[in-house]
């Protein structure tokens, strides 16, 4: 199962961690994993390359983590909210393969 954890700073989304294999099909043939991967990578590129925001992206075989600098949180909301909506849509279609949660994020030390 894939777990998407959105980091919040009050009412604002501050980033997301997406880890795990959805388990819909074997790796390389899993349409749920493909959809999650595509929208998360598009979000990271949109935030960094299109909007020019300060974003820290960490990629690993097991997932991706996207963190937005505190100073850019307000500007990042449209992209992060779009990701949230799309992951929710994927969850609505494949509820046994993705879980979405939220966690308050108090530290932004990765940008110091």
LINVENMO-V498010 format. One record per backbone hydrogen bond with DSSP energy under -1.0 kcal/mol. CO is the residue of the C=O (numbers start at 1). NH is the residue of the N-H. E is the energy in kcal/mol with one decimal. If there is no record, write none. Layout:
((CO	NH	E) (CO	NH	E))
This chain:
((2	99	-2.5) (3	19	-2.2) (4	101	-2.8) (5	17	-2.2) (6	103	-2.4) (7	14	-4.0) (7	15	-1.0) (8	105	-3.8) (9	12	-1.8) (12	9	-3.1) (14	68	-2.6) (15	7	-2.4) (16	66	-3.0) (17	5	-3.0) (18	64	-2.2) (19	3	-3.0) (26	29	-2.4) (30	34	-2.2) (31	35	-2.1) (32	36	-2.4) (33	37	-2.9) (34	38	-2.5) (35	39	-2.3) (36	40	-2.0) (37	41	-2.5) (38	42	-2.2) (39	43	-1.8) (40	44	-2.1) (41	45	-2.4) (42	46	-2.7) (43	47	-2.6) (44	48	-2.3) (45	49	-1.9) (45	50	-1.3) (46	51	-2.6) (47	53	-2.6) (54	69	-2.8) (56	67	-2.6) (58	65	-2.3) (60	63	-1.4) (62	20	-2.4) (63	60	-2.9) (64	18	-3.1) (65	58	-2.7) (66	16	-2.3) (67	56	-3.1) (69	72	-1.9) (70	73	-1.3) (72	76	-1.8) (76	80	-2.4) (77	81	-3.1) (78	82	-1.8) (79	83	-2.2) (80	84	-2.4) (81	85	-2.5) (82	86	-2.5) (83	87	-2.8) (84	88	-2.0) (85	89	-2.1) (86	90	-2.3) (87	91	-2.5) (88	92	-2.5) (89	93	-1.4) (90	94	-2.7) (94	97	-2.1) (97	2	-2.4) (99	4	-3.1) (101	6	-2.8) (103	8	-2.8) (108	111	-1.6) (109	112	-1.7))
